[in-house]
Amino acid sequence: MDAYQAYMKEIAEPMRRELTTYNFEELLDEEAVHNYMKEATDETTTFVVINSVCGCAAGLARPAAVTVASQNPIKPDRLATVFAGQERPATEAMREYIDRAPSSPSMALFKGQTLVAFLGREDIENREIEAIMADIKDNFDNYCA
């Protein structure tokens, strides 16, 4: 690992913990993503956060995801995260399931392996956190019940 990669890994650690502390399973490589997604049944709901070092991830996406995932009465069955710019193969593998233009941060909700809701960076950046949380809550309420 070169000095830049080591520095970025150190910088990203608190951003990782912001999700993993709240039971988001961190998927670190391509195999982990594929194995995780294969475990989803047609009835299983999975909420995935594509984490990043972007300011909108720090100030909006992670806090909104954590708040709704921990406080909403209706929750997905599983929580996962990949880190864009850190574990590139894992992120690319997850983006295969999302099948949208790359966007980080972003949030995806799956029923089985089918994407049912997606919030991209354009749905996060420059919005009030309450509006983002309302979108996540609506998605949970509609697809996780």
Backbone bond lengths (Angstrom), bond angles and torsions (degrees), N, CA, C in turn:
res aa  C-N    CA-C-N  psi(-1)  N-CA   C-N-CA  omega(-1)  CA-C   N-CA-C  phi
1 M - - - 1.455 - - 1.529 107.45 -
2 D 1.339 115.33 127.03 1.459 117.83 179.54 1.535 110.43 -79.68
3 A 1.324 116.34 172.93 1.466 121.67 -174.90 1.528 112.03 -61.09
4 Y 1.331 117.45 -39.57 1.463 120.58 179.07 1.523 111.20 -63.28
5 Q 1.336 117.05 -46.82 1.464 120.72 179.79 1.530 110.90 -62.08
6 A 1.314 116.87 -40.83 1.468 120.64 178.80 1.527 110.51 -63.45
7 Y 1.333 115.92 -42.15 1.472 120.77 178.40 1.526 110.57 -62.38
8 M 1.334 117.43 -47.15 1.464 120.69 -178.84 1.526 111.49 -64.87
9 K 1.321 116.70 -37.32 1.471 120.18 177.84 1.522 109.78 -62.42
10 E 1.314 116.83 -42.31 1.466 121.26 179.12 1.533 110.95 -66.13
11 I 1.314 117.33 -42.56 1.471 121.96 179.33 1.531 110.21 -63.71
12 A 1.322 117.21 -38.68 1.462 121.61 -174.95 1.523 113.47 -77.31
13 E 1.313 118.60 -17.44 1.467 121.03 -173.91 1.533 113.35 -55.91
14 P 1.329 120.75 -47.99 1.471 118.70 178.70 1.532 112.26 -64.84
15 M 1.324 117.62 -29.30 1.461 121.73 178.17 1.523 110.47 -69.66
16 R 1.313 116.51 -34.53 1.459 121.24 175.38 1.528 109.93 -66.16
17 R 1.334 114.91 -49.39 1.464 120.59 -177.14 1.529 111.84 -61.56
18 E 1.325 116.99 -29.44 1.464 119.88 179.37 1.530 110.49 -58.38
19 L 1.317 117.28 -28.66 1.468 121.19 177.11 1.528 111.92 -97.68
20 T 1.315 117.69 -46.06 1.464 119.99 -174.87 1.531 112.16 -65.90
21 T 1.313 117.88 -28.59 1.460 121.33 175.64 1.525 110.84 -61.26
22 Y 1.319 116.67 -26.62 1.463 122.22 -179.23 1.537 111.64 -105.25
23 N 1.313 115.74 32.66 1.471 123.29 170.71 1.522 115.32 71.17
24 F 1.316 118.11 21.13 1.459 119.88 169.47 1.522 106.84 -79.79
25 E 1.324 116.23 125.49 1.455 120.38 179.06 1.520 109.13 -80.78
26 E 1.318 115.26 124.82 1.457 120.34 -178.61 1.525 109.29 -85.61
27 L 1.322 115.70 123.07 1.465 122.35 179.34 1.521 107.13 -102.17
28 L 1.319 115.91 114.89 1.459 120.44 -167.73 1.521 115.22 -100.27
29 D 1.333 117.18 -13.08 1.460 117.55 178.60 1.528 109.58 -147.70
30 E 1.307 114.32 171.79 1.467 121.45 -175.91 1.532 111.81 -59.05
31 E 1.315 116.67 -43.34 1.462 121.07 -179.66 1.532 110.95 -61.83
32 A 1.333 116.83 -41.86 1.467 120.57 179.45 1.525 110.86 -62.15
33 V 1.324 117.46 -40.21 1.470 121.23 178.53 1.516 110.21 -63.10
34 H 1.314 117.22 -50.74 1.469 120.50 -177.47 1.533 111.24 -63.48
35 N 1.313 117.29 -42.11 1.468 120.11 178.21 1.526 110.64 -63.73
36 Y 1.315 117.21 -42.56 1.463 122.14 -179.92 1.526 110.54 -62.53
37 M 1.311 116.72 -46.43 1.458 119.94 -177.82 1.530 111.40 -70.34
38 K 1.330 118.23 -32.07 1.464 120.89 177.52 1.523 112.04 -64.97
39 E 1.333 116.84 -26.49 1.458 121.47 -179.87 1.533 112.69 -72.91
40 A 1.324 117.68 -14.65 1.462 121.56 -178.12 1.524 110.03 -73.37
41 T 1.320 115.77 127.88 1.462 120.54 173.77 1.531 107.98 -92.20
42 D 1.320 116.59 173.20 1.463 120.17 179.88 1.522 112.37 -61.36
43 E 1.322 117.42 -23.52 1.468 121.93 -179.00 1.529 112.99 -94.06
44 T 1.319 117.43 -11.03 1.459 122.11 -176.56 1.532 111.17 -78.95
45 T 1.326 116.11 135.21 1.460 120.04 172.84 1.529 108.74 -108.05
46 T 1.317 114.96 138.30 1.463 121.88 -177.22 1.518 108.92 -132.71
47 F 1.325 116.46 127.56 1.463 123.62 177.12 1.514 107.79 -107.14
48 V 1.329 116.24 122.60 1.461 122.20 -177.32 1.526 109.43 -118.91
49 V 1.322 115.89 130.49 1.459 121.63 173.51 1.520 107.81 -108.36
50 I 1.326 115.67 122.61 1.462 119.98 169.94 1.522 105.53 -88.63
51 N 1.297 114.50 105.13 1.453 123.89 -175.14 1.527 109.83 -78.36
52 S 1.318 116.53 158.21 1.462 121.08 175.09 1.518 109.59 -159.06
53 V 1.321 115.88 171.45 1.457 120.69 177.04 1.526 111.60 -89.46
54 C 1.303 116.59 0.93 1.462 122.60 179.34 1.527 111.09 -56.57
55 G 1.297 117.43 147.07 1.459 122.03 178.65 1.506 113.55 -59.20
56 C 1.328 117.24 -36.02 1.473 118.31 179.69 1.523 110.88 -72.27
57 A 1.335 117.42 -22.35 1.462 119.49 174.06 1.522 109.27 -71.73
58 A 1.317 115.16 -44.06 1.462 119.44 -177.28 1.515 112.18 -67.68
59 G 1.295 116.96 -45.00 1.448 120.10 -172.68 1.506 115.59 -91.60
60 L 1.332 117.09 -18.45 1.459 119.80 -173.15 1.518 113.51 -129.09
61 A 1.314 118.40 -57.73 1.463 121.56 -170.14 1.521 112.97 -64.96
62 R 1.329 117.58 -55.13 1.468 118.99 -177.34 1.525 111.94 -62.46
63 P 1.342 119.25 -49.29 1.473 117.97 179.19 1.527 113.05 -61.34
64 A 1.315 118.06 -37.83 1.469 120.56 179.03 1.519 110.14 -65.67
65 A 1.330 117.39 -45.66 1.470 121.79 -178.91 1.519 110.72 -62.36
66 V 1.311 117.01 -46.98 1.459 121.70 -178.19 1.528 110.73 -64.62
67 T 1.313 117.47 -44.35 1.462 120.82 -177.46 1.524 111.20 -61.75
68 V 1.329 116.99 -49.78 1.461 119.67 -177.42 1.527 110.45 -69.57
69 A 1.322 117.48 -42.04 1.468 120.10 -179.09 1.523 111.85 -64.32
70 S 1.311 118.18 -28.38 1.463 119.46 -178.84 1.527 112.87 -95.57
71 Q 1.349 118.53 -23.10 1.461 119.54 -173.31 1.523 115.41 -111.16
72 N 1.315 118.48 -23.24 1.465 119.54 -177.76 1.531 109.18 -68.87
73 P 1.322 117.39 136.00 1.473 118.76 179.39 1.526 113.02 -62.56
74 I 1.318 117.59 -31.51 1.465 121.97 178.86 1.520 107.62 -102.20
75 K 1.330 115.41 119.93 1.464 120.67 -173.39 1.525 110.50 -127.55
76 P 1.319 116.12 156.13 1.465 118.90 171.22 1.528 110.19 -69.72
77 D 1.318 115.34 160.10 1.462 120.74 179.39 1.525 112.03 -69.99
78 R 1.344 115.26 -33.21 1.461 119.29 -174.07 1.521 109.94 -136.80
79 L 1.331 115.06 147.89 1.463 123.01 177.08 1.524 108.15 -124.28
80 A 1.325 116.76 133.45 1.467 120.25 179.88 1.520 109.74 -143.25
81 T 1.308 115.16 162.35 1.457 120.88 176.91 1.525 110.59 -148.26
82 V 1.313 114.81 145.65 1.462 123.48 167.89 1.520 106.17 -125.37
83 F 1.322 117.19 156.68 1.460 120.69 -175.02 1.524 110.09 -116.30
84 A 1.325 116.06 106.24 1.466 121.52 178.29 1.528 109.49 -60.99
85 G 1.306 115.89 138.13 1.454 120.66 179.37 1.513 113.74 82.49
86 Q 1.310 117.76 -10.30 1.458 121.58 178.72 1.531 110.20 -110.55
87 E 1.312 116.37 -63.54 1.467 121.06 176.93 1.521 107.34 -106.26
88 R 1.305 115.75 80.07 1.469 120.61 -174.64 1.525 113.94 -59.67
89 P 1.340 119.49 -46.48 1.468 118.27 179.30 1.531 112.68 -60.74
90 A 1.330 117.89 -39.02 1.467 120.61 178.26 1.527 110.29 -64.92
91 T 1.315 116.34 -42.58 1.466 120.70 -179.41 1.526 110.28 -64.96
92 E 1.318 117.14 -43.79 1.463 120.18 178.68 1.523 111.26 -63.32
93 A 1.333 116.55 -39.31 1.468 119.96 178.30 1.524 110.49 -63.35
94 M 1.330 117.66 -42.63 1.468 120.19 178.65 1.520 110.48 -65.65
95 R 1.308 116.71 -37.37 1.470 119.61 179.66 1.529 112.05 -65.45
96 E 1.324 117.69 -23.55 1.473 120.24 173.83 1.525 110.24 -62.96
97 Y 1.313 117.34 -38.71 1.465 121.51 178.97 1.529 110.75 -73.62
98 I 1.327 115.81 -34.33 1.468 120.28 -179.04 1.519 110.46 -74.23
99 D 1.315 117.51 -38.26 1.468 123.23 176.82 1.526 112.95 53.46
100 R 1.307 115.32 47.16 1.467 123.86 174.10 1.518 107.28 -132.73
101 A 1.318 116.03 166.95 1.458 119.19 176.16 1.530 109.06 -58.49
102 P 1.333 117.75 140.61 1.464 119.67 179.52 1.527 111.07 -53.86
103 S 1.311 115.10 135.03 1.454 121.51 -178.63 1.518 107.99 -150.86
104 S 1.320 115.79 124.70 1.461 118.13 176.40 1.526 109.06 -141.60
105 P 1.304 114.83 132.62 1.451 126.41 -0.16 1.521 110.97 -72.34
106 S 1.324 114.60 164.35 1.461 120.23 173.36 1.521 108.45 -158.59
107 M 1.329 115.18 167.60 1.459 121.59 -179.27 1.516 108.22 -138.64
108 A 1.323 115.36 135.82 1.455 121.07 -178.56 1.519 109.35 -129.41
109 L 1.316 115.49 139.34 1.457 121.31 175.43 1.519 107.88 -117.71
110 F 1.330 115.51 127.80 1.456 122.44 -178.62 1.514 110.44 -115.28
111 K 1.312 115.38 144.59 1.469 122.50 165.25 1.516 103.53 -112.07
112 G 1.328 116.81 112.54 1.453 119.70 -167.87 1.519 107.82 64.51
113 Q 1.320 116.35 -126.80 1.469 120.24 175.72 1.524 111.48 -105.37
114 T 1.329 116.74 10.99 1.461 121.51 -178.39 1.522 110.25 -94.89
115 L 1.313 115.84 124.68 1.462 120.80 176.37 1.523 108.59 -69.00
116 V 1.336 116.69 124.09 1.466 120.53 179.69 1.525 112.40 -112.99
117 A 1.336 117.78 -19.52 1.468 120.90 178.25 1.521 108.62 -154.64
118 F 1.328 115.00 146.09 1.456 119.92 -178.69 1.519 109.28 -146.20
119 L 1.315 116.18 133.05 1.462 122.83 171.52 1.517 107.15 -118.39
120 G 1.321 116.71 112.87 1.453 121.40 178.11 1.513 110.93 -92.49
121 R 1.297 114.84 177.63 1.464 120.21 -179.66 1.518 111.08 -53.88
122 E 1.337 117.16 -38.03 1.467 120.35 -179.22 1.522 112.07 -66.11
123 D 1.346 117.68 -19.71 1.460 122.34 177.15 1.530 112.20 -90.75
124 I 1.325 116.05 -4.78 1.464 122.08 -175.34 1.529 111.04 -113.64
125 E 1.315 115.89 -52.08 1.453 122.15 -174.32 1.531 111.31 -61.55
126 N 1.323 115.70 137.21 1.469 123.45 176.13 1.525 113.86 64.46
127 R 1.327 117.58 25.49 1.461 121.82 175.17 1.522 108.96 -117.80
128 E 1.296 115.71 159.40 1.458 120.61 174.70 1.530 108.46 -71.91
129 I 1.322 116.49 142.49 1.460 120.36 -178.67 1.527 110.92 -60.41
130 E 1.316 117.86 -33.31 1.460 120.79 179.14 1.526 111.57 -63.09
131 A 1.316 117.38 -35.39 1.470 121.10 178.23 1.530 110.84 -69.21
132 I 1.315 116.44 -39.29 1.464 120.63 177.74 1.525 109.76 -65.82
133 M 1.330 116.15 -44.25 1.463 119.65 178.37 1.526 110.85 -62.48
134 A 1.320 117.46 -37.66 1.475 120.32 178.12 1.525 110.67 -63.58
135 D 1.339 117.41 -38.96 1.470 120.51 177.16 1.529 111.09 -63.75
136 I 1.326 116.41 -44.81 1.465 120.12 179.42 1.528 109.76 -63.58
137 K 1.323 116.61 -46.16 1.464 121.22 179.11 1.527 110.78 -58.04
138 D 1.329 117.20 -46.73 1.469 120.51 178.53 1.529 111.12 -57.86
139 N 1.335 116.09 -42.59 1.466 120.10 178.64 1.520 111.36 -63.23
140 F 1.325 117.33 -45.02 1.472 121.14 177.94 1.524 109.79 -60.94
141 D 1.323 115.92 -48.38 1.467 120.26 -176.87 1.536 111.58 -62.64
142 N 1.319 117.07 -36.74 1.469 121.34 -178.22 1.524 113.67 -77.88
143 Y 1.328 117.87 -35.57 1.455 119.86 -170.56 1.531 115.15 -113.74
144 C 1.323 117.69 -13.96 1.464 119.80 -176.26 1.529 113.01 -104.23
145 A 1.308 117.40 -3.41 1.474 120.38 -177.06 1.507 111.67 -71.32
